[in-house]
Amino acid sequence: MSQLANRDKIISTANKLRWELGDNLYDALMETIYENASEISSKVIIYSDKKPPFNLDRYLDKILTSKYFGIPIMFLMLFIVFWLTISGANYPSSLLSLFLVDKVHPFLREVLLSLNLPEWFVGVFIDGAYLSTAWVVSVMLPPMAIFFPLFTLLEDFGYLPRVAFNLDSIYKKAGAHGKQALTMAMGFGCNAAGVISTRIIDSPRERLLAIITNNFSLCNGRWPTQILIATIFIGTLVPPYLAGIFSAGAVIFVAILGIALSLIVSFFLSKTLLKGEVSTFSLELPPYRPPRIMQTIYTSLINKTIFVLWRAIVFAFPAGIVIWTISNITIQDNSIANHIISMLNPLGLFLGLNGVILLAYIIAIPANELIIPTILMLTVSYLGMNEFSAGSGVLFELESVEDISNILRANGWTLLTGINLMIFSLLHNPCSTTIFTIFKETKSLKWTVISTFLPIIIGLSLTFLITRIWSLFN
Amino acid sequence: MNNNKLNNCADCPIHNIGNLKKLGINMNNFDFVVALAGNPNTGKSTIFNYFTGLKQHTGNWPGKTVTKSEGAFEYSSRKFKLVDLPGTYSLLSTSTDEEIARDFILFGQPDVTIIVADSTRLERNLNLTLQILEITDRAVLCLNLIDEAKRNGILIDDRLLSKELGIPVIPTSARNGQGMNELLNVIFEVATGRYLCKPFKIKSKSKDLNSAIEEIVELLNEEFPNLPNKRWVALRLLEGDQSIINSIKTGDLGNIYKPADLSVKENI
């Protein structure tokens, strides 16, 4: 009892004294701290006489954060990074798939069959799980191994805060926090990481805006889709020597569309559901530091690339089993997958996509990385294209982009399908990890649901609109 | 040439980086808890990686670390758990990342807090340093990015600074591994009580404030005699910090502090 009385006394005394001291206590305290700090630092700092003759940092900042050049330079850098990724990843990708899909897969099959294991077992684990995993590895590893180190080098150099500085005024006009530019940049790596990084934003209103719109940053799980589809449908529109530049341009366009949408959505939300003042903040522009190239390459390879790849493999494995199973269990002379695809096809075509794409997006909710392998496997099994396949849901001998292109075109894909897939790959629900992270960070079912369905609604409306406009001209 | 001189200590058997064992995430049976605090983008995660051998992502922008991450290392046959905190400009603000840092230093009771400062912006970094010294008595100031400061024509008298602050001050360049031996050594000395810190306390000119603080500290003394940072708690009470008021009501404030069992720790 007396303990409680004591505690109450502490609190009541504090309340009384606070009243007596007045409300400028916080200011007085901060002032004291600042005075003390400046007193000490003036004692211990000795400025040497010789000033550096040339301040490179200031000179660089003048160009990189310039009113006129800042944003164009930013897009140029983005372009160079994507272009290097696209043109560099092609060759190692096909080498990997040649090895993992064409050499290792038949070998594993034969070994298991010679052990007298049942056909369905080999089907589920080798034709399903192993193949989809092998696909994910060969499609994803090379672009990631190029993109992550490049991005990390820019980050190490100190470029990211400059991006935030350049975009700050635009975000402010959209009613959002300037640091949203930073969280968006993180989202380019991984949306779940981007959502966590919104913790640097103090105001709950602006933090919600940043969380909801983070999915509009094209995450690395979606680039392989973008890059592959751009290469097949956009790159082939121009002569081969221009293909790389045009494909990179198309990917950049989609990425910029994402940025623009994040601004538009922020703007509308801040005028409707999330009204409020834009808060001010101070952004520190750290000095440029020469990036440690070898170390960056090493850590971003080991850390990020392997980490993201591992996540993809963990999801690809069960997804492969699902795909194989629904492609091979037949009801009334047709596989489950084909039934679903035929059912979804009218809706898909109406939206400018097709049934395979819709089913693939349902199967691949756990991880965006799986979209392309899933689409390919489902397409092959739907068509029953035996020249490419060793049975339903089994992919064989796809050595090059042309083979993939042939399969897709044989299934009725056009330039329009390609464009719409790129748009829909940007604008659909976040992956399950990101949805879970959004829920953990917002602790609100309402905002999680909004963040999940808003992009799908926008995406489907946009592909529908593109399809209508397209049909006007064709 | 310069490097040779600096590494002389590293060749000495009792002061050797070879004593450092990077334990990664193996945090079993640690003897001490060490926290890394400081302004954003001063190199906390770089130091964290250096000591633990982990590969926390580092990047040249403020706000890189938003959650606290933990790792471990062994030095002179003692095990240390190292906690990397999000960067913060002050302990008085309200964003989630800064609260994580504040709560850990206040309630996590680390045995040593390494305050990582950007040497090129010492004055602003001292603002946070002084606030941390109000909370904890056992701290080490790491003057990181000392090479950058030198390049910008800024020299810091680290011995005088150490005298002023009453805690060890080590100039380092964590990116290049410079000064890390010395840093490890003072962490060890402060943790084991061989180095006794007498930290600088904020001197307020306001008599009213000082007497108000004293009055509350006295009351706190009766109720929570083991509480190490009564002045800070008193200040927060005067400002009406709701989380501190609640922890007094429930008595949690008294349970937070576990008296350090020095006798066990001193047994090598």
Interface residues (C-beta under 8 A of the other chain):
Chain A: Q3 N6 R7 K9 I10 I11 T13 A14 N15 L17 R18 E20 L21 L25 Y26 A28 L29 M30 T32 I33 Y34 N36 A37 S38 I40 S41 K43 V44 I45 I46 Y47 S48 D49 K50 K51 P52 T152 E155 D156 F157 G158 L160 P161 K179 L182 I196 S197 R199 I200 I201 D202 L283 E284 P286 P287 Y288 R289 R292 T299 I302 N303 K304
Chain B: P40 N41 K55 H57 T58 G59 N60 W61 P62 G63 V66 T67 P86 L92 S93 T94 S95 T96 D97 T120 L122 E123 R124 L126 N127 T129 L130 Q131 E148 R151 N152 G153 I154 L155 I156 D157 D158 L160 L161 E164 L165 R175 F200 I202 K203 S204 K205 S206 D208 L209 A212 E215 I216 L219 L220 E222 E223 A234 L235 L237 L238 E239 G240 I245 I248 K249 G251
